Amino acid sequence: MKLNIVSDYKRVKPRSKVEVISNILQNTRDKLTIYHIPVSANDELDVIYTDLKDIVERWENPHTSTPEVQQELKDYEKTTDQVVVDWIMRYIMLNEYISPAERVGMGLPAEVRRKPVPNPVPDQKVYADITLKTSGWVQFRLFYSPHSKRAGKPAGTVGCEFCYGVGENLRPEECPFHEIATKGLFVKVFGSEAYDKPHTARFRWFNHKGEFGPWSIAYRFTPQQEI
């Protein structure tokens, strides 16, 4: 039995709890001095292991699994779950004398917390497909690859900034309107004042830190009343 995080111990099945404690005891029993784990602490966990194992075996046996035994198991888990979690945290996870590899060998996480994986600055350009609808509706479909068949964001990004304005081949700083899109497909409705006027749109991905990728090429579209 392996725990992804220490608190998972509370949610695993009773037999798995027995296996978790057993594995820890087997891996530390002959190294208490090396790991600086007090004998009294080891004895405390050993008592919980022995008692829990006894109750679980009676609970698993159809001949002895009475309602009283089932309740006894629930009560014992309620009493000892947090004790075991605290024990693991104190004597194993926060123990400077135990290496991450040794923790993994005990069926525990390597570190107290998983190290966050940083989101890279987006380096892909946005590729867009623009479809004109009636009454000023314009549909934008965004892609992170020119070969992609499905609209969507690249990994590590949370959305796309897009800018637009009246005129052809406008640079981003020349576009008066800047908005955020969090979906790969969205529709924008332009008023009648924009009908039949060529517009420019540009796009760029950004991550949760607000770091932006490169701007896309200029996309031309002309909102129309009727098509």
N, C-alpha and C positions, 0 to 999 in steps of 0.2 A: 504494500500500500504506500503510495507517494502522495504527499500533500503539496498542492500548488502554492497555497498560502497557509500559514499556521492555523488561522481561524477555521479552515476547512475541517479541522478535527471535529468540531462540534456538529458538523453536518453529515459525516460519514456514518456508515452502518456500525452497529456495536462490534461486530467481528473485526471490522477494519480498525476500530479504535484499539482493540487488543493488539493487532498487528503493528500499529504505529508505535505503541509503547514498547512492545517486545523488541522491535528493531532498534529503538533508541538504547534500551538497556543492554542489548547484545553488543552494540558498538561502543558503549562507554564504560561498561563494567570493568574492563582491564586497563582503562586509561583515566581513571578518576583523578589521579595525581597529575598526569600530564595536562588534562583539561581543567584542572583546578575546580572540580565539582566536589563539594563536600559529601562525605559518606552518608551523612544524615539526609541530604537531599536525594541521593540515589535510593536510600531506603524508603523515603516517602513515595517516590514514583513506583518502586517495586511493590509496595503495599497496594497501591491503586491498581496496578497491573494484576496482581494475584486475585484481589477481590473481584475486579471486573471480569477477569477470565472465568472465574467460578460461576458468576451470575450468568454470563453469556452462554456458557456450556449448558447450564440448566434451562436457559431460555430457548436454546436451539433444539434441545431434546424434546420430541413430542410427548414423551412420557412424564416429563417434569415441568413442562412449560405451562404452568397454571396461571390464572389471572394474578395471583399473588406474586409470582416470580416476574411476570411482565411488569407489574407495578414497581417491584423492587428494582428492576433494571432502569426504568424511567427515572426513579428517584435517585439512583446512584449516578446516572449520567448527569442529571441536573446538578448534583452535588459536586461532581469531580471534573466536569468538562472544562470549566474555566480554570480550575487548579492546574490541569494538565497543560492547557494553552499557556498559562503564565509560566509554568515550569520550563516548557520548551523555549519560550522567549528568553527567559533569564539565563538558563544554563547552557543553551545551545546556540540560539540565533544571535544573542548579544555577547557571546563568549569569544574574546579575542584569541583564545588558544585553539579554537576550532576553525579550520579552513572552510571556505565555501565548498570545496570538493568533498570534504568529510561530511558536511551537512547533507549534501546530495546523496552520499552513500548511506545515510541514515533514513533516506526517504523524505527529507525535508527540503524546503527551498534553499537555494544557495545563499541568498541574502534576505534580510528582513523585508525589504520592499524591492519589487522589480525596478531596475533602472529604466527610466523613461527613454523611449526611442525618439530622438529629436526629429521633427519634421523638417526635411530639407527645403531650402529656398526653391520654389518652383522654377525649373529650367525649361519646361516645355512651353511652346507657344500655343495659343488657343487657335483652333480652326473652327470656322463657323459656316453654317448653312442657313441662309435667310430666305424665308418664304413669305410672299405678300398675300394678305387676305383682303377681304372687302372691308369698307368703312374704317380704313386706317389701321387695321390690325396687321401686325408684323410678327411672324413667328421666328424665334432665334433658336437654333440647335447648335450646341457647343461640343467640340471634340478635342481630345488631347493628342490625337494622332491623325495625320491626313489619310491614314488607311483604316481608321476605325469605322465600324458600321453602326455603332450605338453611341448616342449622346451621353456625356458624363464627364466627371472631373478626374484628373489623375490622382494617384495615391499621394497623401500628404497635404492636399489642398482642401480648403473648406468652401471656396467660392471663386467667383470671377468678378472683377471690376470691368464694367464696360462704359465707354463714353461714346457720345454721338452728337451730331450737329448738322445743320444745313450746310451743304457744300460738298465738293468732291475731293477725295484724297487728303482730308484734314489730318494734321498731326494731333496726338492726344491733347497737347496743351491748347490746341485751337478748338477743341470740342467743348462747348459750354455746359453740357450735361454729363454728369458722372453718376452711375448707379452701381448697386451690388446685386449679383445674381447668385443664388446658392443652388440652383438646379441646372441641369444640362439642357433643359428645354423650357422656354418661357415665351410668353406673348406680351407685347407692348402695344398699346393703342395710341395712335397719334391723332390729334385733332385736325379739323378741316384745314387749318392754316398751313399744315405740313403736306397736304395732298399735292402730288405731282412735282414735288421739289426733291432733287437728289440729295441724299443724306450720306454721311460717312459714319461708320461704327468701327470701333477698335476694342479689343478685349485683352485681359491679362489675368492669369491665375494668382491667387494669394493663399498663404497658409494661416494657421491660427495665431501666429505671432504678428501678422500684418506685413509679412515680407512678400514682395511682389515679383513675379516673373516678367519676362519680356512682353512688350506689346505685340499684338498680332499685326498682320498686314491690314490695310484699310479695306473695309467691305462697303460696297455701295448698295444702297437700297432707296426706293422711292415709294413712300406711302401713297396709296390710292383709294379713292372712294369706291370705284367699281373696277373690276378686272375683266 
